[in-house]
């Protein structure tokens, strides 16, 4: 058996410091915008200023003759390209896949949201390209617009796609209608609630950017861009859009400043820089600014959902109905139609709900497309069920914890009404631990102190579960280098999570070397043969497991090579301090000498591929305490406690960082962030002047602990953690604010974002 032989600071479970940080904090990060190949030209995208209109262009020739301009592309110039793909289709109630509207790289005659791309100008400088674009006159013929999720299907609402004849993008159903109807017919009482998941702008720190290159000698393109996986980007771009073999496109991903789902997708700028590079024989670079991010990148959430619980006389849930409307925007983005579907598969949360009926309708509007944003459907599902649990508890006269305790899944493994297979967990256990850690028993005293100070106070919590690390695999290749170090080649893609540290400490633990001697290679489809990318919290559950296999394979190969050199048995050897040593002696050989003794690269390479057949299911409890000033409506988060079950932990420091970041994003949605379009489809929150983001003083110190039970579906027992913070935070914060409003004013429910104005108005309305 291969065991880790390394200092305690390395190996699985060690709190190794991030080895990436010196690179970034000293300004040596290398993002797409930092890269400028020799001879680079610069691109600028002319975007629609109207949400829905037919248009014609004039002045294009003037733009082409403008100083410094090398190329102007319009829809006619790229008409031979394929459309931006949609790959997230689910069969509807009629058994058919949804109709996918055409989404050209550049629009020919009609735009359907503000920011829709119309033309691409390439010049010596960005300023020259932007100036030339101003010479292009866009003559709009305005068309009626559909904006609101709630009214998209009303007969009076204009249709985004006349050829479709309706704004209904898709119609799904999940569950057993007859069984659910029977549960409601027999129910002692029912509880219903409508909730809104407000639309969000992703706002990663690094805006999108792309560099296109073309080699005429090899007929190959190279795209340099921040992605969440080069192989997925290559495959979605090559045949569907460029109409070339994937082998003709190399995708290089340098450092990435945040992804959150959106950097998975193909956007028009990627094929545009590649086409322009081929036409001009020079690299072409495009860097989006923050305004372009607001009006050009896919957005998140935007659901309106009604949930209804059927309850027996003892307060146990016997049935659950969900009616969800999901705004897709003007187009079906790459995985947009799949996101509400995967979300509703987690509808029942941690609760034993035997009957479920879920209706999901997607709608078109003249707004930016909506797609996966951190959690991708699961935060939306958790928000609904966790708000319902609190509201139902109040209606029944029970405490929120007692109502949950009556309805928790009691025995595992457990198959939900949606077919999800929960393997391990102690749901009541982490709820009790979370409430104890948050000093739930001391809340009445703190409530009294707030009242004495003229404030109101609330304590809310959410017990959540999510599905992540979806069935699949990841390949890892670990190579012993001639200098005794190791290089890992793997197709996941770090966006700031710390993959080099997580993978490196596993390899270092097995090989008995310092983590600094491990180099991780990601983000180059020529250097890494295959890869599933990063998304759905898959990188560590799948990637680390494959790295673990590969490292153990390499250790055995190293021992075989060293045994020959030391004239001993491989079973008598151990790897420690950068050498292979005969156990109990001082006879050893360095890893560098072992590498040099290898007859070929294969004999110093370890390959690993872990295949997972079922999701993992991290779960936990988030407890939030708030104090609200009723004179201003301002909410202060004064306490935040988490007890999570993530199975086996690879690195506690990295884990805490992931959870903290997710909590801030969830808190942002609950209290601050909101995307607002006016009646004409203009984005009113198109900059940080109008779109609120959480700041340091909005976030309290977070008390975080784990109560881990290893997963049985993952080789290492890992459950995944990249999105869990967001999934638990949003309902926990919303429940806390609503708890305060319910205690003080009897307000049953107030929806996100719970801004000071909204809270103040609700208090005034309640008298």
N, C-alpha and C positions, 0 to 999 in steps of 0.2 A: 504493500500500500504506500502511495506517495503522500508524504506529510509535509507541511510547511516547516521549514527550518530557517527562522529569521528572527531578528529582534522583535519584541512585542509591538513596536510601532508600525510594523508591516504585517501583511496577511489579512485574511478575512476577519472583519470585525474590529480592526484597529482604527483608532482615531488619527490616521495619518493626516498631516497638514497638506493642504492643496499645493501641489507642485506647480500648478499653473499661475498662481498669484504673482510671484515676482515678475513674470513676463508681462502681466497686464499693468500692475501698479507702477512699474518703471517706464511705462509708455512704449513697450515693445510689442504690443498687440498689433497684429497685421490683418486688418479687415479689408474687404473688397475695395473700399474707397481709398485705401492706402497704397493700392497696387496700380502702377501706371506703366505698362509696357512701352518700349520705344516706339515712337510714331503714333501714339494714341490720339484718336479723335474723340469728340464728346457729343453725346446725344441728348436731345430734349424732346419730351412728349407733349404735343399739343392736345389738350383734353377738353371735353365738352363742358360748356358752361350752363347747359340746360339739362334738366332731368329726363325729358322725353321730347324729341324733335326730329323731324327730317331736316337734312342739311345739304348744302352744296358748298363747294370750296372755290374761291378765286384768289388770285395772287400767288399761287403755288410757284409759278415760273419766276416771279419776282423774288420769292424766298430762295429759290435755287441760285439766283444770280447775286444774292446778298454777299457782302464781304466775309470771307472765311468759310463759307458754306460748301460742303462737298457732296451732300446728298439730302434729298427730301423724299420721304416715303409717305404715300397715302394708301388708302384702302385698295385702290386699283393696282398699286405696285406690289402688293403682297397678297393678292387675291388667290394666288396659286398655293398658298400655305393652308394647312389644315386649321381647324378651329381649336381654340383653347379647350382642353378636354374636361369632361366630367366623368369620374370613375367610381362614384359612390352611389350607384343605383340599387334600389331595393324593389322587389316585386310589390305591386299594389294589390288592393283588394280584388281587382279584376284579373289578377295573374300576370299583368303586363308590367314592363318597366316604364318609368316615367318618360314622357317626351322631353328631349333635351333641346333647348333653343340654340340656334347657331350663335357662336360667339367668335367673330373673326378677330385676328390679331389687331387690325385697324378697321374701324367701322367705315362702311361704304356710303350709306345714305341715311342711316338712322342711329341716334344715340338713345340710350335707355337709362342712364343715370349720370349725374354730375360727376365728371372725372373720366367718363368713357373715352378711350384713346381714339384720336382722329388722325393725327399725323406724327411723323418722327423726323426731326431735323438733326443732321450731323454736321458739325463744324469744327474749326480749330480749337474753339473754346466753348464752354457752356454758355457764356455771355453772348457769343456770336450766334449760337444756335437759338437761344431764347429770343434774341433780337430779330432774327430772321423769321421765327414763328409768328411774330407780331405782324408780319407782312401778309400772312395768310388770313383772308377774310372768310369767316364761317357764317354763311347766311342760313339762319335757323327758321324753320316753320314750326312753331310750337305745337305740341300735341298734349292732350290731357294726361294727367299723371295719377298714379296710384301710389300712396305713400304709407298709409297706416296698416299695420298687421291686422288690427281688429276689423277694419272695414274692407279689406282686400277682396273678399268674396261677395260683398253686397252688390246687388244688381245694378245700382247706380254708379259703382266705381269703374273708372276707365280700365280697359284691358291692356296690359303691358304688351302682350303678344297676340295681335288679332288673329293670326293663323292658328293659335291654340284655342281661341274663342272664350277663354276663361282665365282667371288668375289662379286657378287651382293647379299647382305644379305637380302634386302627387297626393295620393290618398292611401294611407296604410292602416292596417288593423292588426293588433296583437292581443292574444288571449282567447277566452272562451265566453262569448256573449251570453249564451243560454245559462251557463252556470252562474255567471255574475248577476244576471237578471233575477235568477232564483234566490240568490243571497240577499239582494235588495228587497225582494218581495217578502222575505221572511224576517227582515231586520227589525230589531226593537227600536232603533232610531238610525238616522243617517246624519252625516256632517259633510257639508260641501264648502269649497273655497276656491276662488279664482286668484291666480297669482300671475304676475308679469315678470319675466326675465328680461330686464332692460338690455338694449343693444349696447355693445362695447366696442371701442376702438382699441386695437391691440397695444400700440405704443411700446414696442420694443425699443431699447436704447439705440440700436443701430438700425437706421432706415435701410430699406432694400437698395441694392446696387448690383450692377452686372457689367462684366467686360466680355465682349465677344471677339474671338480670333478665328481666322481661317487659314489653313495651310493648303495651298493649291497643289503642291506636290503629292500630298497624301490624300487630298479631298476629305480632310477632317476638320471639324469645328472644335473649338475649346470655349466653354463657358466658365467664367470665374464668377461665382455668386455665393452669397450666404444662403445656405439651404439647411434642411433638416435631414438630408441624405442625398448624396450625389446620384446614386443609382436610380432612386425613384424619380428624381428630377430628369435624369437622362432618358428614362423609359417613357415618361409622360410627354417629353418634348420631341424626341427623335422621330419616331414613326407618326404619331398623331398630328404633329404640327409641321415639322421640317420635312417629313416624308423621306427620311433617311434611315439607314440601319443604325441601331444603337452603337455599334462599333465605330461609327463615323463621328460620334460626339463624345468628347471628354468633358467631364464636369469636375472642376476643382473648387473646393470650398475652403477658404482660409478661416481665420477666426470669425466667429459669429456672435454678435451682440444681442442674443435673445431671439427666440423663434415662436414659442407658444402655439404652434400649429400652423400659423400662416406662412411661414417660410418653407413649408412643404410644397407649396403650390406653384404651378406654372402661371406666370403673368406675361402680358404682351411684351414687356421690355426685354425678356430673355431671347425670344426668337428675333426681335428687332435688331438687337446688337449683333447677333450672329449673321443675319442676312446682310446687314450693312457692312460688316467686316468682310464678307465674301465679295460684295460688290466693289468695295474700295481697296481691298488688298491691304488694309491696315486695321489694327485693333480699334474697337469702338467701345467707349465707356459711358455708362449712364449711372448717375447717383441720384436717387430720389431724395427730395427734401421733406421736411415734416408735413408741409401742407399736402404734398403728393401722397404721403402715407394716409392722411385723413380722407382723401377723396379717391385714392387709387387702389388701396389694399383691402382685401376681404375683412369683414368685421365679424363679431361674435355674438352669440346668444339670440336675443329678439324672439322670444316665445310668449304667447298668452295661453295659459293652461288652466283648465278647471279640473279639480279632483274631488271625488265624492267617496266617502267611506260608509260601508254598511256595518253596523255594530250589533252584537247580540246583547242580551240583558246584563251580561257581566262585563261589558266594555271591551270585548274582543272583536277584532276586525274579521268579518266574514267575506267581504267583497270590496272591490276597489274599481272605480271607473275613472278614467282619465280621458280628457278631450283636449288635445294640444294643437295649436296653430303655430307653425314655424315660418317666419319670414325668410325667404330665400334670396330676396333682392331681385335684381333684374335678370340674373342668369343663374343657372345651376353651377356653382363653383365645383372645384375638383372632387371634394367629398361632401359637399353641402347636403345632398339628400340623405346621406347615411347618418349624419350627426344626430338628428332627432330620433332616428330609429334606434341607434345604439344606446341613446340615453334612456328611452322608455323600456329597454330590456332590464334596466335597474330600477324600475318603478317602485317595487315593493320594499326597497331598502333592506333594513335588518329585521323586517317583520314577517311573521308567519301569516301571510294573506293567501288563502286557498283559491280565491276566484278573482280574476282580473279581466277587464276589457278596456283596451286602449285604442283610441282613434287618433291618428296623426295626419294632419293636413298641412302640406307645404303651400305657400302662396308666393306669387310674383308681385313685386312692387318696383317702382322706379327709384331704387336705392342701391347702394353697393351690395354685392353678393355677401352672403353670410356663410361661414364655414367653421371648421374646428377651431376653437379657442380653448386654451388650457382646461382640460377635463372633458371637452367635446361631448356635450349632451348629458354626461353624468352629473355635473353640478346643477343643471336644470331639473333633473329628476329628483335629486336630493333636496333641493329647495322646496319643491312641491310637497313631498311626503313629510318633511320635517316641519314645515309650517302647519300642515294638516294635523300632525300629531299634537302640536301645542294647542291649536284651536279646538280640536276634539277633546283634549284633556280639560280645557276650561269649560266647554259645553257640558261635559259629564260631571264636573265638580271634582275631578281628580288632579293630582299634581302631574306635571309633564313626565317626571321620572316613573311614577307609578303606572301611568297609561302605557308608556313604552315597555316597562317590565312585563306587563300583562301580555304584550304582543310580540316580544322578541322571539326570533327563531330559537328554540330551546335545544334542539338536538342537531348535531352536524355529523356527517355531511348532510346537506339539505338542497333540494332542487326547487327553485322558485316557480311561480306560475308562468314566468317568461322563459323557463328552461335554463336559467343560470344555476351553476352547481357550486354552491359555497362549500369549501372543504374544511377550514378550521377557523376558530375564533371563540371569544368569550365576550359576548356583546354586553350583557349586564355587568360583567366584571370591569370592562373599561369605562362604562358609564359611572359606576360607583366610584372607581378610582379617580375619574376626572372631577366628579362633584366634590369628593373629599379633598383633592388637591387644590380646588378652587375655594375651599372653605365655604361650601354651600350652607352649612349649618350656621355660619356667622353672618349670613346675608341680612337677616332681619335687623341686626344692629347697624349695619352699614346703610340699610334703607332708611332707618330712623334718623341717622346722621345727615343723610342727604335731604330728607324732608325738613329737618331743622335749619338747613342752609338754603331752603327755598328751591331745591332741585328735586327731580324725580329720578328713580333708579330702577334698573331692571337687570335680571340675570336670565340668560337664555343659553340653551345648548343644543347641539345636534349630534345624533349618533348616526354615523354614515357608513356606507360601504360602497366600494367602486370595483368595477371590472377593469383590469389593465393587463399589460403583457399578453396581448391577444395571441391565440395559437399561431405558431410560426417558429422561426429559427434565426440564428445569426452565426456566421462563420468567423472563426478567429484563427489567425496564423501567428505563431510566436517563433522568432528566429534568433538563435544565438549568434552574436556578431563576433568578428575576429578580435575585438578589444575586450571581450568578456561581458559586454552589455547585451541587452535584449531589445529587439524591435517587435512590437505588436502591430499587425495589420488587421483592421476590423472596420466593418461598414456601417456601424452606428455613427452618429455625428453629434459631437458636443456643441451645445449652444450656450455654454457657460456652466454646465452642471458639474464639471470636474471629472470627466471620463478618464483622463490620463492618470489621475490620482487613484480612482477606484480600481481600474484595471491594473495599474502599475503595482499597487500594493498586493494584489493577489499574486501576480507573477513574482514580485520580490519575495513574497512569503515562501513560495515553493523553491525558488532558486537560491535563496540565502544571499541576496544581494541588496544593495541600497536602492530605494525606489528611483533615485536620480539616474540610475543606470538603465532604466526602462524607458524607451521611446515609443510613443503611440502614434501610429500613422492612420489618419482618417481623411475623408474629404477629397479623395482623388480616385476617380473611377479607373484610371490606368494603373494605379499602384495597388488598389484593393479590388479583387476580382468581383466580389458580390457583397451586397449589403442591404439590410432592410431599413436603414435610417433610424431616426429618433422620433418617437411619437407614441402616445398611448402608454407612457411609462414602461417602455419595453427594453431600454438599453441595458440596465443593470440586471433585471431578471433573466433576460435572454443572453445579452452580451457577456455579462460576468460569468454565467454558467459555461458558455463556450470558451471563454478565456481560461477558466479553471481546468476544463478538459485539456485544452491545448498546452497549458503550462505543465500539467502532469505528464502528458505525452513527451514533452521536451525533456523533462527531468529524467525520464527513463532512457531516452536516447543519449543524453549526456552521460548517464551512468554507464551505459554500454561502451561508449567511446572511452571514457576514463578508465573503465575496468581493463581494457586492452592496454592502455598506456601504463597503468599501475600494476598490471599482471595480477589481478585479483578478481573476485566475483563482484558483479554489479550489486548484489544484495548486501555486500559489506560496506557500501559507500553511502555517504551523506553529503549534501550540498550546504555549505556554510561559509560565510565571509568571502564570497566570490571565488570559491574553490571547491573541488570535489575531494573529499578526505576519506581515508579508510577509518571507519569508526573505531575509536579507542586508540588511535595512533597519531603520529605527527606527519605521516606520509600523505601527500596531497598533490594535486595538479590544478593549476588555475583554470578558470573557465575560458580565458583567452587561449591557453595552450590546448584545451579540449577543442575549441572551435577551429584552431589551426590544424589540428590532427584529423578533422572530419574530411572524408573523401569527397563529399559534395554537399550542396546546401540542404538537400532533403534530409540528410542524416543529422542536421542541426536545426531542424524545423519541427515544431509541434503544431498539429492541426486539431481544432475542436469545433464541433457543431452540435449544440444542444437543440433538440426539437421539443417544443412544448405543445401539448394537445389541448389544453384548457387554459382559460384565463386564470390569473391570480386575483385574490380579493382582499386587498388591504381594507382595514376598517378602523374606526376609532370614535372618540368623543371629543368635540371641541366645546369649551365652556367660555362664554363671553359675558362680561359684566360692563354695563354702561351707566353713565350719569348724564342726564339731559337737563339743560337750562330751559324751563318752559317759557321764559321771556324772549328767548332768541331761537329756540328749537335746535340749538347746537348739541350734538351728541359727542361725548368724550368716552372712548373705550378705556376703561380704568383697570380692566383685568382680562387676561386671556390665558387659558389653560388647555393643554392638549394631552390626551393619553391615546396613543395610537398603537395599532397592531400591524407592523410591517413585515412580520416573519423574521427571517434572519437579516441582520443589518450588516452591510458591507463596511460602511464607514459612518460612525455616529455624527461626525462633524459635517460631512456632506449631507447627510440625511436631515439634520437640523436646518441647514441652509435651504434645502429644497422646501421643507415645510414652512419655514418663515416666509419665503418668497411667495408661496401659494396663498398663505393667510393674508398677506398684504393685498394681493390681487382680489381675493374674495371680499375683503373688507372694502376695497375700492368700489366694487360693484354694489355692495350693500348700502354704502353710505354716500358715495360721491359721484361715481362715473355715470354718464348718461349721454347717449347719442341722439341728437334732436334734428329732425328734418322739418322744414316748414311745409305748407300746403302745396308749394310748387316743386318740392323735391330738392330744394337747396339745403345743404348741410349747415345748420346754424352753429354747431359745435365743431368747427373745422380747424381749431388751433388750441393751444394751451391757454389762450386768453378766455376761452369759453368752455373747454372740456376739462372737468376737474380730475385731478390725479391724486392719489394718496401721497402724503409727504411724511417726513420722519416724525413730526409731532402728532400725526394722526394715529400712530401705531404704538401700542404699549410694549413693555417687555413681555415676551411670550414664554410662559412656563411650559416646557415640553418634556414629556417622558414617553417611553414605550412600554408596552405590555405584550410582548411578541409571542406569537405561536407560529411555528414554521409552517409554511405552505406545503401541502403534499403533492401539488401539481408541478412545482418547480424543483429542479434537481438540487439546488442549494437551499431550498426553503424560503427564498426571497419572494416578497409579495409586490414590491414596486412602490414608489412614493412620489414620483414627479408631479402628479396632479392632485394628490390627496388633500393637500393644504387648502386648495381652492374649493374643493368639493365640500369639505367640512365647514369652512369659514363662512361662506355666504349665508347659509341658513342659521348658523350659530349667532352671527351678528344681528341678522334680521329678527330672530327670536328674542334676543336681548332687548332690542329697541321696542318691539311689540309688547314684550312683557312689562316694560316700564309704562307704556301707554295704556295697557290693559289695567294694571294695578291702580294707576292714578286717575284714569278717565273712562275706563270701560271700553276703550277702543279695541275692536275685535281684530282688525287687520289693517296694516298700512304697508304698501308695496315699495319695493326698491326703485330708485335709490332713495334712501331715507335722509334726504337733505334737510338742512335746517329750515328752509322755507316750507317744505312739505310737512315736516313734523310740527312746526309752529301753526300752520294752517289747520292741521288735524286737531291740535289742542284747542284752538279757538272755536272750531266747529263743534267740538264736544262740550264746550262751555267750561 
